[in-house]
Amino acid sequence: MIDGLFLLQDSPSIAAANTIKAGLIGSGIQGSRSPALHLHEAAAHGLQFSYELIDLETLNAGPDRLPRLLDDAEKKGFAGLNITYPCKQIVIPYLHELSAQAAHVGAVNTVLFKDGRRIGHNTDWSGFAEAFRRGLPRAKLDTVVQLGAGGAGAATAYAALMLGVRRLSVFDQQSERANQVVSRLSKGIANERISAGTNLAEALRNADGLIHATPTGMAGHPGLPFPPQLLTPKLWICEVVYVPLETELLRVARRIGCHTLNGGGMAVLQAAEAFRLFTGMMPDTERMLDHFASLNKG
């Protein structure tokens, strides 16, 4: 790794033009597994591939640097970029086009550069949905609470509705964000199935499960998103954070008997779809999941 750039190639003589270039823009992303996931899968396909971490924290920059970073990546011939916190919604005005799913979600985590155009996709929602089907296949979906309505939360809310959740209550410290997600997903998708929550304690008492989609629990944001007394054993708990893989919320929830799902599956499966978009090649998701598991041993 040199200045955040991860390279995969057989020898220095290979022309840079033959290398598929991708990267990740976000803040505090040095612990991201994205480079390892993409490089390992590229190697299995015999591809020359590079993946650059463009960390706003390391650059001592804010999201206002985003337009310049997009310009730089495009000029360098990148196939595309992954986008993470805090840029998933901020990036949209700088794109030419959105996929149907990204438009529904209102957040972008993958940008493709193609024929002079920037196309925004959202692979978070499908990654979350597939991870949920695999990890909590018998989860009751009548009444679900979601905490967090940022870029990741917009995707998981959309995924929850696609999974068949009958009633989804969305909470956020910034109530306007929750209202925006509800308003967007109510149009032609959810009808009366989604609402902005007002009383978290009451909602959790009546819920089947909880989707946690805030940064709380990440390495840089330790702790619990709410008092542990609000948890009950009948709840299933689904986490989007994957660094660390076991958050304090998951530890407390398991201790009282909740079924839980960590954020690792979502991280891998969204990366698999992004890899397909970047390369045009179908990833082996089982291989990627196995590789992720090996990265997290010990």
Order of alpha helices (4+ residues) and beta strands (2+ residues): beta-beta-alpha-beta-alpha-beta-beta-alpha-beta-beta-alpha-beta-alpha-beta-alpha-beta-alpha-beta-beta-alpha-beta-alpha-alpha
